[in-house]
Amino acid sequence: MSQSQWQWETATAGAVAGFTTVAAMYPLDIVRTRFQVNDGRVTNFPTYKNTAHAIFTITRLEGLRGLYAGFLPAVLGSTVSWGLYFFFYGRAKERYSRNREEKLSPGLHLASAAEAGALVSLCTNPIWLIKTRLQLQNTLNQNRPYAGIYDALRTILREEGWTALYKGLGPGLLMQVSHGAIQFTAYEELRRRMVDYKARKQKSESASNLLNSFDYAVLGGSSKIAAILITYPFQVIRTRTWQRPSDEGIPRYMNSWHVVKETTRFEGVRGFYRGITANLLKNVPASSITFIVYENVLKLLRPTRKTD
């Protein structure tokens, strides 16, 4: 197997997995984002009691369209992010491997995932900022609403400059690097142990034949929970810095450090975990879906590679 062919396969599998995940779980993403920016002091949204109430309220006041606000940049961002992530992750693992037969250590899995996360964050920060602003639009906002992804990009560049597209990059990098590193290291280690356990019982040599979709769902969900609990505050900080400035051009928060100080002062530690219920409901099943699709797409692509 050539390195270029393997990287193409992992990038394709990652992109398909990312698209499937977003399409299935998107309404919970809207709810999470709105909870994250609700600091209990100044808000442009109705008061949501819990995740179910938020979905009901958004549907009643904004219709189903409200539950899918920002869907296009979300699909674009997730597809590009997962495709690039698996591509960079696969390249890093190839580079760190001395030979194809040797298994990488947990430390090298961690380094591979951290490297991939940093590169993806640099490439996709503008997409996620636009998606978040579209998600936060509603009838209570005073700003002229963005007409879509292109209008949002054009308006941001005209009113705030190109640097605005990289707001929240600091916490975004910290989150991407640490979150991806924790999740993928946990996934790889749990997968290795599960394969070893099943290999001893079934006397099979192929890992792809040992694990099924249920196994990938368990592995993906378990690794995601650990990553979310540790890195979620970075996500809240980043989302709050992404809010659109007022009509006078005054931002809600000046920078990431301002978010940290204000959140700590008025909300305490709890403020850094706003929306985590919706986040877990969205991302744990989503991670399971992602790894099910990713591993099964790889299985479909491998026969093609073998016949080349």
C-alpha positions in Angstrom: 0.0 0.0 0.0 1.4 3.4 -1.0 1.4 6.3 1.4 -0.5 8.6 -1.1 -3.2 6.0 -1.6 -3.7 5.4 2.1 -3.9 9.2 2.8 -6.5 9.5 0.0 -8.6 6.7 1.6 -8.4 8.2 5.1 -9.3 11.7 3.8 -12.3 10.4 1.9 -13.5 8.3 4.8 -13.1 11.2 7.2 -15.0 13.6 4.9 -18.0 11.2 4.4 -18.0 10.6 8.2 -18.1 14.3 8.9 -21.0 15.0 6.6 -23.0 12.1 7.9 -22.5 13.3 11.5 -23.5 16.9 10.9 -26.7 16.0 9.0 -27.8 13.6 11.8 -27.1 15.8 14.9 -27.4 19.4 13.8 -30.4 20.7 15.9 -28.4 19.9 19.0 -25.6 22.0 17.7 -27.9 25.0 17.5 -29.0 24.4 21.1 -25.5 24.0 22.4 -24.3 27.2 20.8 -27.1 29.3 22.2 -26.6 27.9 25.7 -22.9 28.6 25.5 -23.4 32.4 24.8 -26.1 32.8 27.4 -24.2 34.3 30.3 -27.4 35.2 32.2 -26.8 39.0 32.0 -27.3 40.2 28.4 -29.0 37.9 25.9 -30.8 38.1 22.6 -32.5 34.8 23.1 -35.5 33.5 25.0 -34.7 31.7 28.3 -34.3 28.0 27.7 -34.9 25.7 30.6 -33.2 22.7 29.2 -32.3 21.0 25.9 -35.8 19.7 25.1 -37.3 23.1 25.9 -34.8 24.9 23.7 -35.6 22.7 20.7 -39.3 23.2 21.3 -39.0 27.0 21.7 -36.8 27.4 18.6 -39.2 25.3 16.5 -42.2 27.4 17.8 -40.6 30.8 17.3 -38.4 30.3 14.3 -39.7 27.1 12.7 -37.6 24.2 11.5 -35.4 26.7 9.6 -34.2 27.9 13.0 -33.0 24.5 14.0 -30.9 24.4 10.8 -29.5 27.9 10.8 -25.9 27.9 9.5 -26.3 24.3 8.2 -24.3 25.0 5.0 -21.1 26.2 6.7 -21.5 23.5 9.3 -21.6 20.8 6.6 -18.7 22.4 4.8 -16.7 22.9 8.0 -17.3 19.4 9.3 -16.6 17.7 6.0 -13.4 19.7 5.5 -12.4 19.4 9.1 -12.8 15.6 9.4 -11.3 15.0 5.9 -8.2 17.2 6.8 -8.0 15.7 10.3 -7.8 12.1 9.2 -5.5 13.1 6.3 -3.0 15.0 8.6 -3.4 12.3 11.3 -2.7 9.6 8.8 0.4 11.4 7.5 1.7 12.1 11.0 1.3 8.4 11.9 3.1 7.3 8.7 5.9 9.7 9.5 6.3 8.6 13.1 6.2 4.9 12.1 9.7 3.4 11.5 8.1 0.5 9.6 4.6 -0.5 8.6 4.6 -3.5 11.0 5.4 -1.6 14.2 2.6 -0.3 16.4 2.9 3.3 17.5 3.2 4.1 21.2 0.4 6.1 22.9 2.8 9.1 23.0 3.2 9.1 19.2 -0.6 8.7 18.8 -1.0 11.8 21.0 1.6 13.8 19.0 -0.1 12.8 15.7 -3.5 13.8 16.9 -2.2 17.1 18.3 -0.5 18.0 15.1 -3.6 17.2 13.0 -5.8 19.3 15.4 -3.6 22.4 15.1 -3.5 22.3 11.3 -7.2 21.8 11.0 -7.9 24.7 13.4 -5.8 27.0 11.3 -7.6 26.0 8.1 -11.2 26.1 9.3 -11.5 28.8 12.0 -13.3 31.2 9.5 -15.9 28.6 8.6 -16.8 27.9 12.2 -17.0 31.6 13.1 -19.5 32.2 10.2 -21.5 29.1 11.2 -21.8 30.3 14.8 -22.9 33.8 13.8 -25.6 32.3 11.6 -26.7 30.0 14.4 -27.1 33.0 16.8 -29.3 35.0 14.4 -33.0 35.4 15.5 -35.8 37.9 15.6 -34.6 39.5 18.9 -31.2 40.5 17.4 -30.7 44.1 16.6 -28.2 43.6 13.8 -29.2 43.3 10.2 -29.2 39.5 9.6 -26.8 37.8 7.3 -28.5 36.6 4.2 -26.2 33.5 4.0 -22.7 32.3 4.2 -21.4 34.6 1.4 -23.2 37.7 2.8 -21.8 36.9 6.2 -18.2 36.6 4.9 -18.6 39.9 2.9 -20.1 41.7 5.8 -17.5 40.6 8.3 -14.7 41.6 6.0 -16.3 45.0 5.4 -17.2 45.8 9.0 -14.5 44.1 11.0 -11.6 43.2 8.7 -10.0 39.9 7.8 -8.6 39.5 11.3 -12.1 39.0 12.6 -12.2 35.6 10.8 -9.5 34.4 13.2 -11.1 35.5 16.5 -11.0 32.7 19.1 -8.1 31.1 17.3 -6.2 30.7 20.6 -8.8 28.7 22.6 -9.7 27.0 19.3 -6.1 25.7 18.9 -6.0 24.6 22.5 -9.3 22.8 22.1 -8.5 21.2 18.8 -5.0 20.0 19.8 -6.0 18.7 23.3 -9.5 17.4 22.3 -8.3 15.6 19.2 -5.2 14.3 21.0 -7.3 12.9 24.0 -10.0 11.4 21.8 -7.8 9.8 19.2 -5.3 8.5 21.7 -8.1 7.0 23.8 -9.7 5.6 20.6 -6.5 4.0 19.3 -5.6 2.5 22.7 -9.1 1.1 23.3 -9.3 -0.2 19.7 -5.9 -1.9 20.1 -7.0 -3.6 23.3 -10.3 -4.7 21.9 -8.6 -6.1 18.8 -6.0 -8.0 20.9 -8.8 -9.4 23.1 -10.9 -10.6 20.2 -7.9 -11.9 18.4 -7.0 -14.2 21.3 -10.6 -15.5 21.3 -11.2 -15.8 17.6 -7.7 -16.6 16.3 -8.1 -14.0 13.5 -5.3 -11.9 12.1 -7.3 -9.1 10.4 -8.4 -6.2 12.7 -11.0 -5.1 10.1 -12.7 -8.5 10.4 -12.6 -8.6 14.2 -14.5 -5.4 14.9 -18.0 -4.6 13.8 -20.1 -1.4 13.7 -21.2 -1.8 17.3 -17.6 -2.0 18.5 -16.7 1.2 16.6 -19.8 3.0 18.1 -18.6 2.0 21.6 -15.0 3.1 20.9 -16.0 6.4 19.3 -18.5 7.3 22.0 -16.2 6.4 24.9 -13.2 8.3 23.6 -15.4 11.3 23.0 -16.8 11.6 26.5 -13.3 11.9 28.0 -12.3 14.5 25.4 -15.4 16.6 26.0 -15.3 16.7 29.8 -11.7 17.9 29.7 -11.8 20.4 26.9 -15.3 21.9 26.9 -14.3 25.2 28.6 -12.2 26.1 25.6 -15.2 25.7 23.4 -17.3 28.0 25.5 -14.6 30.7 25.4 -14.2 30.4 21.7 -18.0 30.6 21.0 -18.4 33.7 23.2 -15.6 35.5 21.3 -17.3 34.7 18.0 -20.5 36.7 18.8 -21.3 39.5 16.4 -20.5 43.1 17.6 -23.4 45.5 18.2 -24.6 48.0 15.5 -22.1 50.4 17.1 -19.3 48.0 16.4 -18.7 47.2 20.1 -17.9 43.5 20.7 -19.6 41.6 23.6 -16.1 40.4 24.6 -12.8 42.0 23.6 -10.8 38.8 23.5 -10.5 35.3 25.0 -9.0 36.6 28.3 -11.9 39.0 28.7 -14.2 36.0 28.4 -12.3 34.1 31.0 -12.4 37.0 33.5 -16.1 37.9 33.0 -17.3 34.3 33.0 -15.3 33.5 36.2 -16.5 36.7 37.9 -20.2 36.4 37.1 -20.8 32.6 36.6 -18.0 30.7 38.2 -16.9 27.3 36.9 -20.4 26.4 35.9 -20.3 29.1 33.2 -17.6 27.3 31.4 -19.9 24.2 31.1 -23.0 25.9 29.8 -24.6 23.7 27.1 -22.6 20.6 28.0 -25.7 18.4 28.1 -26.7 19.3 24.6 -23.0 18.9 23.6 -22.8 15.4 25.0 -26.2 14.4 23.5 -24.9 15.7 20.1 -21.3 14.6 20.1 -21.2 11.2 21.8 -23.6 9.6 19.3 -22.1 11.8 16.6 -18.6 10.4 17.4 -20.0 6.9 17.2 -21.6 7.6 13.8 -18.3 9.2 12.6 -16.1 6.2 13.5 -18.7 3.7 12.2 -18.8 5.5 8.8 -15.0 6.1 8.8 -14.1 2.5 9.5 -16.7 1.0 7.1 -15.8 3.4 4.3 -12.2 2.3 4.7 -13.3 -1.3 4.4 -15.1 -0.5 1.1 -12.0 1.3 -0.3 -9.5 -1.4 0.7 -10.8 -4.0 -1.9 -10.2 -1.4 -4.6 -6.7 -0.8 -3.4 -6.0 -4.5 -3.3 -7.0 -4.9 -7.0 -4.9 -2.0 -8.2 
